[in-house]
Amino acid sequence: MADTPTPERHGAPHPRARGGRRTLFLIAAVAIAPVVASYTVYYLFPRESRVNYGTLLPTAPVPAIEGTLADGTPFRFDDLRGRWVLVVTGAGDCDAACERKLYATRQARTMQGREQDRIARVWLVAGGRAPPAALLAEHPGLVLVRVPDAAPAMLPGGPGAVYVIDPLGNLVLRYGEDPDIKGIAKDLTRLLKASRIG
């Protein structure tokens, strides 16, 4: 008596086929997950695109602040046209925050190497007290300018900030009262590379 072949069941897939499909879906999910995650983060949690460390200011000429240099000669920012200028504002007695600002601007300028001569540093001193001679000795080349008490308030952000002025006499960047040296230095490096003047 010959064996009669048993009919195949077409409806249910073979157990091996089910396991293979499951593995294929798992591999596809693992491959696609990072792409989905990156798009989710990019579109749902956008970051502010910002290259500079300091706060970018609207292009505007520096206010017409006039003062007196240490030797008694008058000072205007126009006298420094053609150079980049780092401006520190503060009182003559110069507390710890003031000293940190002066130090940060000095170091950021020094870090420019051969390009540092393109940058001038100005300290606008409001109030009647003269800065200590020992402090000034630590900052050779610093332009000390005595200004009226109301002068620092003419700058955007008011007294206490640090500013960058471009060679055309426009305010460019503002830093807070405790700026990061490397942050200022990187901003200056970019500005000096991009600038054909100053």
Sequence and secondary structure as in RCSB ss.txt:
>XXXX:A:sequence
MADTPTPERHGAPHPRARGGRRTLFLIAAVAIAPVVASYTVYYLFPRESRVNYGTLLPTAPVPAIEGTLADGTPF
RFDDLRGRWVLVVTGAGDCDAACERKLYATRQARTMQGREQDRIARVWLVAGGRAPPAALLAEHPGLVLVRVPDA
APAMLPGGPGAVYVIDPLGNLVLRYGEDPDIKGIAKDLTRLLKASRIG
>XXXX:A:secstr
          SS  HHHHHHHHHHHHHHHHHHHHHHHHHHHHHHS       SSEEEEEEE    EEEETTS EE
EGGGGTTSEEEEEEEETT  HHHHHHHHHHHHHHHTTGGGGGGEEEEEEEESS    HHHHHTSTT EEEEE TT
GGGGSTT TT EEEE TTSEEEEEE SS  HHHHHHHHHHHHHH S  
